[in-house]
Amino acid sequence: RTELYRCRSCSAFTRFPRYNKALWVTQTRRGRCGEYSMLLYRMLRSLGYEKIRWVVDWADHVWVEVLLGDGVKSKSDATEEIGIGRWVHLDPCEAAVDNPLLYSSWGKNQTYLMAFYDPYAMMASTSDGKDSSIQPVEDVTLRYTNDEIDVVTERRGIPEQSVAEAVKEVSCKMVSKLKDVVAVTKS
């Protein structure tokens, strides 16, 4: 995939190829938010972090979140309880760690910010393929803005319930399609 950009000052065009291969990004040391967030995502995965998601600001930016503090806590009756963790914002382009309101400080009006968690990792992490604590797609817009829900809803122009239903539908379809792929590869 290639993007074409026009310089605002000289009007010259620049062709920028987009890559999603970590090796290319490390070898060329070129990229933008998409390439660097993908590289960070894969680096975190290789370091053993399993609960990572890619956050997309539909306007113009992407970054990563990692779930920290999520672990297994023992109970006295020998059952297990999943600990409550916290998603931490990581933006490699801005060298930002745990600063989710960074983009609001730029004066951006966030409309749609969606976090994508790898449903395959989710299925692999539990024996029954379900992890109800993490959805494959989640609307995280309110986490990245100071605006109240009614302001975001007005900006979107559609009811919050419609957005929630669409996100749930996409999540279900992602998991269903992945189960189909896994079933085909096992047969």
Accessible surface in RSA format (square Angstrom, percent):
REM  Atomic radii and reference values for relative SASA: ProtOr
REM  Chains: A
REM  Algorithm: Lee & Richards
REM  Probe-radius: 1.40
REM  Slices: 20
REM RES _ NUM      All-atoms   Total-Side   Main-Chain    Non-polar    All polar
REM                ABS   REL    ABS   REL    ABS   REL    ABS   REL    ABS   REL
RES ARG A   1   198.78  83.5 142.10  72.4  56.68 135.0  82.97 113.4 115.81  70.2
RES THR A   2    62.15  44.2  33.11  33.6  29.05  69.2  21.20  28.5  40.95  61.9
RES GLU A   3    44.01  25.3  39.96  30.2   4.05   9.6  25.89  50.1  18.12  14.8
RES LEU A   4   119.94  66.8  90.66  64.9  29.28  73.6  90.66  63.7  29.28  78.8
RES TYR A   5    93.81  43.8  91.48  52.1   2.32   6.0  83.33  62.6  10.48  12.9
RES ARG A   6   147.37  61.9 123.61  63.0  23.75  56.6  35.04  47.9 112.32  68.1
RES CYS A   7    50.09  37.9  36.60  40.8  13.49  31.7  22.11  56.0  27.98  30.2
RES ARG A   8   239.96 100.8 202.83 103.4  37.13  88.4  83.47 114.1 156.49  94.8
RES SER A   9   109.69  92.7  69.45  92.7  40.24  92.7  55.33 117.8  54.36  76.1
RES CYS A  10    86.57  65.5  57.12  63.7  29.45  69.2  45.13 114.3  41.44  44.7
RES SER A  11    53.30  45.0  44.87  59.9   8.43  19.4  18.54  39.5  34.77  48.7
RES ALA A  12    53.25  49.0  43.01  66.4  10.25  23.3  53.23  75.0   0.03   0.1
RES PHE A  13   126.43  63.3  96.23  59.6  30.20  78.6  96.35  58.4  30.08  86.1
RES THR A  14    80.76  57.4  76.19  77.2   4.57  10.9  53.75  72.2  27.01  40.8
RES ARG A  15   159.01  66.8 141.04  71.9  17.97  42.8  51.73  70.7 107.28  65.0
RES PHE A  16    20.66  10.3  20.66  12.8   0.00   0.0  20.66  12.5   0.00   0.0
RES PRO A  17    23.40  17.1  23.37  21.3   0.04   0.1  23.37  19.3   0.04   0.2
RES ARG A  18    30.22  12.7  20.06  10.2  10.16  24.2   6.84   9.4  23.38  14.2
RES TYR A  19    82.57  38.6  72.62  41.3   9.95  25.9  45.85  34.5  36.72  45.3
RES ASN A  20   101.21  69.8  98.12  94.8   3.09   7.5  23.71  57.1  77.50  74.9
RES LYS A  21   135.99  66.3 135.36  83.1   0.63   1.5  79.64  71.7  56.35  60.0
RES ALA A  22    25.74  23.7  23.63  36.5   2.12   4.8  23.63  33.3   2.12   5.6
RES LEU A  23   120.39  67.0 114.21  81.7   6.19  15.6 117.34  82.4   3.05   8.2
RES TRP A  24    49.45  19.8  46.91  22.7   2.54   6.0  35.98  19.2  13.47  21.9
RES VAL A  25     1.61   1.1   0.49   0.4   1.13   2.7   0.49   0.4   1.13   3.1
RES THR A  26    68.67  48.8  51.87  52.6  16.80  40.0  51.40  69.0  17.27  26.1
RES GLN A  27   127.47  71.3  93.34  68.2  34.12  81.2  37.56  80.0  89.90  68.2
RES THR A  28    54.35  38.7  31.90  32.3  22.45  53.5  38.59  51.8  15.76  23.8
RES ARG A  29   203.52  85.4 181.54  92.5  21.98  52.3  61.91  84.6 141.61  85.8
RES ARG A  30   109.77  46.1 106.30  54.2   3.48   8.3  44.63  61.0  65.14  39.5
RES GLY A  31    18.37  22.6   0.00   N/A  18.37  22.6   0.00   0.0  18.37  41.1
RES ARG A  32    82.72  34.7  77.71  39.6   5.01  11.9  47.76  65.3  34.95  21.2
RES CYS A  33    20.17  15.3  18.00  20.1   2.17   5.1   2.83   7.2  17.33  18.7
RES GLY A  34    14.91  18.4   0.00   N/A  14.91  18.4  12.51  34.3   2.41   5.4
RES GLU A  35     2.75   1.6   2.25   1.7   0.50   1.2   0.19   0.4   2.56   2.1
RES TYR A  36    62.20  29.0  60.64  34.5   1.56   4.1  47.04  35.3  15.16  18.7
RES SER A  37     0.11   0.1   0.11   0.1   0.00   0.0   0.11   0.2   0.00   0.0
RES MET A  38    17.43   9.0  16.13  10.7   1.30   3.1  17.43  14.8   0.00   0.0
RES LEU A  39    25.53  14.2  25.53  18.3   0.00   0.0  25.53  17.9   0.00   0.0
RES LEU A  40    38.13  21.2  36.92  26.4   1.21   3.0  37.65  26.4   0.48   1.3
RES TYR A  41    36.14  16.9  36.14  20.6   0.00   0.0  31.21  23.5   4.94   6.1
RES ARG A  42   108.08  45.4 103.31  52.7   4.77  11.3  33.90  46.3  74.18  45.0
RES MET A  43    97.46  50.5  95.84  63.4   1.62   3.9  87.04  74.0  10.42  13.8
RES LEU A  44    18.32  10.2  18.32  13.1   0.00   0.0  18.32  12.9   0.00   0.0
RES ARG A  45    75.45  31.7  63.43  32.3  12.01  28.6  40.39  55.2  35.06  21.2
RES SER A  46    96.62  81.6  55.04  73.5  41.58  95.8  53.02 112.9  43.60  61.1
RES LEU A  47   130.70  72.8  99.05  70.9  31.65  79.6 103.64  72.8  27.06  72.8
RES GLY A  48    54.92  67.7   0.00   N/A  54.92  67.7  35.64  97.8  19.28  43.2
RES TYR A  49    89.92  42.0  84.38  48.0   5.53  14.4  43.21  32.5  46.70  57.6
RES GLU A  50   109.97  63.1 105.06  79.5   4.90  11.7  34.72  67.2  75.25  61.4
RES LYS A  51    38.96  19.0  36.09  22.1   2.87   6.8  20.94  18.9  18.02  19.2
RES ILE A  52     0.00   0.0   0.00   0.0   0.00   0.0   0.00   0.0   0.00   0.0
RES ARG A  53     3.48   1.5   3.48   1.8   0.00   0.0   0.36   0.5   3.13   1.9
RES TRP A  54    83.77  33.6  83.77  40.5   0.00   0.0  83.49  44.5   0.28   0.5
RES VAL A  55     0.00   0.0   0.00   0.0   0.00   0.0   0.00   0.0   0.00   0.0
RES VAL A  56    22.79  15.0  22.79  20.6   0.00   0.0  22.79  19.8   0.00   0.0
RES ASP A  57     4.69   3.3   1.78   1.8   2.92   6.9   0.00   0.0   4.69   4.7
RES TRP A  58   151.70  60.9 124.26  60.1  27.44  64.4  97.07  51.8  54.63  88.6
RES ALA A  59    80.59  74.1  40.97  63.2  39.62  90.1  52.07  73.3  28.52  75.6
RES ASP A  60    97.56  68.3  64.71  64.4  32.86  77.7  41.84  98.5  55.72  55.6
RES HIS A  61    20.71  11.3  16.69  11.6   4.02  10.3   9.44   9.7  11.27  13.1
RES VAL A  62    17.34  11.4  16.95  15.3   0.39   0.9  16.95  14.7   0.39   1.1
RES TRP A  63     0.14   0.1   0.14   0.1   0.00   0.0   0.14   0.1   0.00   0.0
RES VAL A  64     0.00   0.0   0.00   0.0   0.00   0.0   0.00   0.0   0.00   0.0
RES GLU A  65     0.00   0.0   0.00   0.0   0.00   0.0   0.00   0.0   0.00   0.0
RES VAL A  66     5.09   3.3   5.09   4.6   0.00   0.0   5.09   4.4   0.00   0.0
RES LEU A  67    26.00  14.5  14.59  10.4  11.42  28.7  14.59  10.2  11.42  30.7
RES LEU A  68    75.49  42.0  71.36  51.1   4.13  10.4  73.04  51.3   2.45   6.6
RES GLY A  69    64.56  79.6   0.00   N/A  64.56  79.6  42.11 115.6  22.45  50.3
RES ASP A  70    44.31  31.0  15.19  15.1  29.12  68.9   3.73   8.8  40.57  40.5
RES GLY A  71    36.64  45.2   0.00   N/A  36.64  45.2  34.82  95.5   1.83   4.1
RES VAL A  72    90.29  59.4  58.22  52.7  32.07  77.3  58.22  50.6  32.07  87.0
RES LYS A  73   118.20  57.7 113.71  69.8   4.49  10.7  73.51  66.2  44.68  47.6
RES SER A  74   107.64  91.0  76.34 101.9  31.31  72.1  39.06  83.2  68.58  96.1
RES LYS A  75   103.85  50.7  90.91  55.8  12.94  30.8  44.29  39.9  59.57  63.5
RES SER A  76   130.12 110.0  81.77 109.1  48.35 111.4  60.76 129.4  69.35  97.2
RES ASP A  77    97.42  68.2  70.57  70.2  26.85  63.5  47.56 111.9  49.86  49.7
RES ALA A  78    95.92  88.2  59.59  92.0  36.33  82.6  71.77 101.1  24.15  64.0
RES THR A  79    72.31  51.4  65.54  66.4   6.77  16.1  67.21  90.3   5.10   7.7
RES GLU A  80   133.41  76.6 102.44  77.5  30.97  73.7  29.74  57.5 103.67  84.6
RES GLU A  81    81.33  46.7  76.21  57.7   5.13  12.2  28.29  54.7  53.04  43.3
RES ILE A  82   102.24  58.2  88.45  65.9  13.80  33.3  88.45  63.7  13.80  37.4
RES GLY A  83     4.41   5.4   0.00   N/A   4.41   5.4   1.16   3.2   3.25   7.3
RES ILE A  84   159.12  90.5 137.94 102.8  21.17  51.0 140.90 101.5  18.21  49.4
RES GLY A  85    23.87  29.4   0.00   N/A  23.87  29.4   2.31   6.3  21.56  48.3
RES ARG A  86   132.01  55.4 127.88  65.2   4.14   9.8  69.79  95.4  62.22  37.7
RES TRP A  87    37.73  15.1  34.29  16.6   3.44   8.1  21.45  11.4  16.28  26.4
RES VAL A  88     8.68   5.7   8.68   7.9   0.00   0.0   8.68   7.5   0.00   0.0
RES HIS A  89     0.00   0.0   0.00   0.0   0.00   0.0   0.00   0.0   0.00   0.0
RES LEU A  90    25.06  14.0  25.05  17.9   0.01   0.0  25.06  17.6   0.00   0.0
RES ASP A  91     1.89   1.3   0.13   0.1   1.76   4.2   0.42   1.0   1.48   1.5
RES PRO A  92    49.72  36.2  18.52  16.9  31.20 113.4  28.44  23.5  21.28 132.2
RES CYS A  93    52.99  40.1  17.81  19.9  35.18  82.7  17.27  43.8  35.72  38.5
RES GLU A  94    76.98  44.2  53.93  40.8  23.05  54.9   5.34  10.3  71.64  58.5
RES ALA A  95    95.36  87.7  61.26  94.5  34.10  77.6  71.51 100.7  23.85  63.2
RES ALA A  96    11.04  10.1   3.55   5.5   7.49  17.0   9.18  12.9   1.85   4.9
RES VAL A  97   105.83  69.6  85.06  77.0  20.77  50.0  85.06  73.9  20.77  56.3
RES ASP A  98    57.77  40.5  38.25  38.1  19.53  46.2  12.42  29.2  45.35  45.2
RES ASN A  99    64.63  44.6  62.43  60.3   2.20   5.3  13.41  32.3  51.21  49.5
RES PRO A 100    24.58  17.9  24.58  22.4   0.00   0.0  24.58  20.3   0.00   0.0
RES LEU A 101    71.33  39.7  68.85  49.3   2.48   6.2  69.40  48.7   1.93   5.2
RES LEU A 102    29.80  16.6  27.83  19.9   1.97   4.9  29.80  20.9   0.00   0.0
RES TYR A 103     0.22   0.1   0.22   0.1   0.00   0.0   0.22   0.2   0.00   0.0
RES SER A 104    23.82  20.1   9.34  12.5  14.48  33.3   9.05  19.3  14.77  20.7
RES SER A 105    89.62  75.7  47.36  63.2  42.26  97.3  51.70 110.1  37.92  53.1
RES TRP A 106   120.34  48.3  82.96  40.2  37.38  87.8  75.89  40.5  44.46  72.1
RES GLY A 107    59.48  73.3   0.00   N/A  59.48  73.3  36.49 100.2  22.98  51.5
RES LYS A 108    44.65  21.8  31.13  19.1  13.52  32.2  36.70  33.0   7.95   8.5
RES ASN A 109   104.42  72.0  85.18  82.3  19.24  46.3  10.76  25.9  93.65  90.5
RES GLN A 110     2.53   1.4   0.06   0.0   2.46   5.9   2.46   5.2   0.06   0.0
RES THR A 111    37.07  26.4  34.63  35.1   2.44   5.8  22.28  29.9  14.79  22.4
RES TYR A 112    63.08  29.4  61.36  34.9   1.72   4.5  52.58  39.5  10.50  12.9
RES LEU A 113     0.03   0.0   0.03   0.0   0.00   0.0   0.03   0.0   0.00   0.0
RES MET A 114    17.73   9.2  17.73  11.7   0.00   0.0  17.32  14.7   0.41   0.5
RES ALA A 115     0.61   0.6   0.00   0.0   0.61   1.4   0.00   0.0   0.61   1.6
RES PHE A 116    54.27  27.2  51.01  31.6   3.27   8.5  51.01  30.9   3.27   9.3
RES TYR A 117     2.11   1.0   1.12   0.6   0.99   2.6   0.90   0.7   1.21   1.5
RES ASP A 118    43.38  30.4  36.05  35.9   7.33  17.3  14.67  34.5  28.70  28.6
RES PRO A 119    14.51  10.6  14.51  13.2   0.00   0.0  14.51  12.0   0.00   0.0
RES TYR A 120   120.99  56.5 120.95  68.8   0.04   0.1  73.61  55.3  47.38  58.4
RES ALA A 121    17.92  16.5  10.09  15.6   7.83  17.8  15.11  21.3   2.81   7.5
RES MET A 122     9.84   5.1   9.84   6.5   0.00   0.0   7.95   6.8   1.89   2.5
RES MET A 123    30.35  15.7  23.98  15.9   6.36  15.2  24.21  20.6   6.14   8.1
RES ALA A 124    77.73  71.5  37.61  58.0  40.12  91.3  49.72  70.0  28.01  74.2
RES SER A 125    51.15  43.2  12.10  16.1  39.06  90.0  22.57  48.1  28.58  40.0
RES THR A 126    43.80  31.2  32.05  32.5  11.75  28.0  38.94  52.3   4.86   7.3
RES SER A 127   131.40 111.0  80.19 107.0  51.21 118.0  60.53 128.9  70.87  99.3
RES ASP A 128    97.86  68.6  72.92  72.6  24.95  59.0  43.90 103.3  53.97  53.8
RES GLY A 129     9.20  11.3   0.00   N/A   9.20  11.3   6.82  18.7   2.39   5.3
RES LYS A 130   133.98  65.4 124.70  76.5   9.27  22.1  70.01  63.0  63.97  68.1
RES ASP A 131    22.30  15.6  14.26  14.2   8.04  19.0   5.62  13.2  16.68  16.6
RES SER A 132   106.29  89.8  80.54 107.5  25.75  59.3  50.06 106.6  56.23  78.8
RES SER A 133    81.61  69.0  41.43  55.3  40.18  92.6  48.80 103.9  32.81  46.0
RES ILE A 134     6.60   3.8   3.38   2.5   3.23   7.8   6.04   4.4   0.56   1.5
RES GLN A 135    88.09  49.3  86.20  63.0   1.89   4.5  37.09  78.9  51.00  38.7
RES PRO A 136     3.64   2.7   3.64   3.3   0.00   0.0   3.64   3.0   0.00   0.0
RES VAL A 137     6.61   4.3   4.59   4.2   2.01   4.9   4.59   4.0   2.01   5.5
RES GLU A 138    69.12  39.7  67.79  51.3   1.33   3.2  20.61  39.9  48.50  39.6
RES ASP A 139    38.44  26.9  17.73  17.7  20.70  49.0  14.60  34.4  23.84  23.8
RES VAL A 140     6.31   4.2   1.99   1.8   4.32  10.4   6.31   5.5   0.00   0.0
RES THR A 141     1.37   1.0   1.17   1.2   0.20   0.5   1.17   1.6   0.20   0.3
RES LEU A 142    84.42  47.0  70.38  50.3  14.05  35.3  70.48  49.5  13.94  37.5
RES ARG A 143    74.51  31.3  54.74  27.9  19.77  47.1  46.32  63.3  28.19  17.1
RES TYR A 144     0.00   0.0   0.00   0.0   0.00   0.0   0.00   0.0   0.00   0.0
RES THR A 145    10.29   7.3   2.14   2.2   8.15  19.4   0.00   0.0  10.29  15.6
RES ASN A 146   106.29  73.3  81.70  79.0  24.59  59.2  33.93  81.7  72.35  69.9
RES ASP A 147    44.59  31.2  33.86  33.7  10.73  25.4   4.25  10.0  40.34  40.2
RES GLU A 148   119.90  68.8 116.74  88.3   3.16   7.5  43.93  85.0  75.96  62.0
RES ILE A 149    69.90  39.8  67.96  50.6   1.95   4.7  67.96  48.9   1.95   5.3
RES ASP A 150    97.68  68.4  89.05  88.6   8.63  20.4  44.38 104.4  53.30  53.2
RES VAL A 151    67.67  44.5  64.90  58.8   2.78   6.7  66.57  57.8   1.11   3.0
RES VAL A 152     0.65   0.4   0.65   0.6   0.00   0.0   0.65   0.6   0.00   0.0
RES THR A 153    34.04  24.2  32.89  33.3   1.14   2.7  31.07  41.7   2.97   4.5
RES GLU A 154   146.11  83.9 124.08  93.9  22.03  52.4  49.60  95.9  96.51  78.8
RES ARG A 155    70.06  29.4  37.34  19.0  32.72  77.9  35.29  48.2  34.77  21.1
RES ARG A 156    22.08   9.3   1.64   0.8  20.44  48.7   1.09   1.5  20.99  12.7
RES GLY A 157    61.07  75.3   0.00   N/A  61.07  75.3  32.86  90.2  28.21  63.2
RES ILE A 158    74.75  42.5  70.96  52.9   3.79   9.1  73.96  53.3   0.79   2.1
RES PRO A 159    83.11  60.6  78.73  71.8   4.38  15.9  82.48  68.1   0.63   3.9
RES GLU A 160    61.09  35.1  57.82  43.7   3.27   7.8  38.50  74.5  22.59  18.4
RES GLN A 161   116.76  65.3 111.86  81.7   4.90  11.7  50.56 107.6  66.20  50.2
RES SER A 162    49.02  41.4  42.16  56.3   6.86  15.8  19.17  40.8  29.84  41.8
RES VAL A 163     5.13   3.4   3.60   3.3   1.53   3.7   5.13   4.5   0.00   0.0
RES ALA A 164    47.41  43.6  36.96  57.0  10.45  23.8  42.81  60.3   4.60  12.2
RES GLU A 165    99.18  56.9  92.78  70.2   6.40  15.2  38.16  73.8  61.03  49.8
RES ALA A 166    52.49  48.3  47.45  73.2   5.04  11.5  51.78  72.9   0.70   1.9
RES VAL A 167    21.02  13.8  19.62  17.8   1.41   3.4  21.02  18.3   0.00   0.0
RES LYS A 168   146.05  71.3 141.66  86.9   4.39  10.4  88.71  79.8  57.34  61.1
RES GLU A 169    93.70  53.8  87.28  66.0   6.43  15.3  33.40  64.6  60.31  49.2
RES VAL A 170    68.71  45.2  67.94  61.5   0.77   1.8  68.71  59.7   0.00   0.0
RES SER A 171     4.85   4.1   4.67   6.2   0.19   0.4   4.29   9.1   0.57   0.8
RES CYS A 172    75.11  56.8  65.07  72.6  10.04  23.6  31.17  79.0  43.94  47.4
RES LYS A 173   118.34  57.7 116.72  71.6   1.62   3.9  75.64  68.1  42.71  45.5
RES MET A 174    56.04  29.0  47.29  31.3   8.75  20.8  50.24  42.7   5.80   7.7
RES VAL A 175    23.99  15.8  23.99  21.7   0.00   0.0  23.99  20.8   0.00   0.0
RES SER A 176    58.08  49.1  53.67  71.6   4.41  10.2  26.86  57.2  31.22  43.7
RES LYS A 177   139.62  68.1 139.05  85.3   0.56   1.3  83.52  75.2  56.09  59.7
RES LEU A 178    33.32  18.6  30.55  21.9   2.77   7.0  32.88  23.1   0.45   1.2
RES LYS A 179    83.49  40.7  79.03  48.5   4.45  10.6  47.49  42.7  35.99  38.3
RES ASP A 180    82.48  57.8  79.53  79.2   2.95   7.0  25.48  60.0  57.00  56.8
RES VAL A 181    85.22  56.1  82.72  74.9   2.50   6.0  85.22  74.0   0.00   0.0
RES VAL A 182    26.70  17.6  26.32  23.8   0.38   0.9  26.70  23.2   0.00   0.0
RES ALA A 183    59.16  54.4  48.38  74.7  10.78  24.5  53.87  75.9   5.29  14.0
RES VAL A 184   109.09  71.8 100.89  91.3   8.20  19.8 102.54  89.1   6.56  17.8
RES THR A 185   101.84  72.4  69.00  69.9  32.84  78.3  65.46  87.9  36.37  55.0
RES LYS A 186   170.41  83.1 132.15  81.1  38.26  91.1  86.65  78.0  83.76  89.2
RES SER A 187   125.30 105.9  60.06  80.2  65.23 150.3  77.67 165.4  47.63  66.7
END  Absolute sums over single chains surface
CHAIN  1 A    11932.6       9519.9       2412.7       6916.9       5015.7
END  Absolute sums over all chains
TOTAL         11932.6       9519.9       2412.7       6916.9       5015.7
